[in-house]
Amino acid sequence: MATTLAQRHLPRPARDWAEIQERMLVPLYEAVYERFEVGRHTHVLGLGCGSGLALVLAAARGATVTGTDTDEARLELARQRLLPEPQWGARHWTARVLPCGPDGGPDPAALREGPPPNLVTAFDTLPDAAVLARVAEATERDTPVVLAGWGPAERCAAAPALRVAERLAEPQRAAGRCWRPGGRDDLEDLARRAGLRPDGSGRVACPFGYADLDSAVRGLLSTGLYDAAVRATDAVQVTKELTEALRPHVRPDGTVWMQNLFRYVVAMT
């Protein structure tokens, strides 16, 4: 993984995501992989795969993995994690990283080039219903699709810090990603709009822990949830207000700790 983290030519948000923030969702990734007994029999398709950590964990279990993302910088990091240069040693896994099309979804023709996925995940970024429906067409019947999102605001200690982005982004927040606390049936409703059949759910605690306040700010800014706020104000203002929102979570040793709950739904194609 050293080749990934050494890519200083890539934008800082992508590097901060890979080095700081992405690991916060590892409990979610592992809970889903345990539930579906991911291993050599599994072909995981990761929608919004980010810089590929979830795919690396699945591949380490023996799974074949395919990832796709709209963020080219994150996708480049995923390629390097999963398809390293030969001098860094051979990996004992099969992996593909695919760019997204104009609508944010993977090319169905590219998906059909290999074995069909038998587990589809959307851990960080939820695709829209049309993209999900198209992905479902490229899979076999009764393939599980896992859609994940934040739990209710009262169960997420990061909620006040995330609301900084919502407040500062007005009126631009409709133009980009924004944080929304999980509603009771949001994920099920998305699945049904895509023509999928909800078939179970789960909840996973994902604590956000950072070495210091600066790391916490950089990690949260890397999520993309603050981009509209930066456009509406400026980076200095967003950083200042985010820092103040995080101060209650700084512990005596300087680390930052926030307990959060994430929810996922299993839907069948």
Salt bridges, closest charged atoms under 4 A:
ASP16 OD2 - ARG12 NE 3.24
ASP16 OD1 - ARG218 NH2 2.70
GLU19 OE2 - ARG8 NH1 3.32
GLU22 OE1 - ARG81 NH1 2.83
GLU30 OE1 - ARG61 NH2 2.73
GLU34 OE2 - ARG61 NH2 2.97
ASP71 OD2 - ARG74 NE 3.87
GLU76 OE1 - ARG79 NH1 3.59
ASP103 OD2 - ARG134 NH1 2.39
ASP124 OD2 - ARG74 NH1 3.55
ASP124 OD2 - ARG177 NH1 3.92
ASP142 OD1 - ARG197 NH2 3.24
GLU166 OE2 - ARG173 NH1 2.82
GLU170 OE2 - ARG173 NH2 3.00
GLU188 OE2 - ARG263 NH2 2.39
ASP189 OD1 - ARG192 NH1 3.63
ASP214 OD2 - ARG218 NH1 3.73
GLU241 OE1 - ARG167 NH2 2.43
GLU244 OE2 - ARG247 NE 2.96
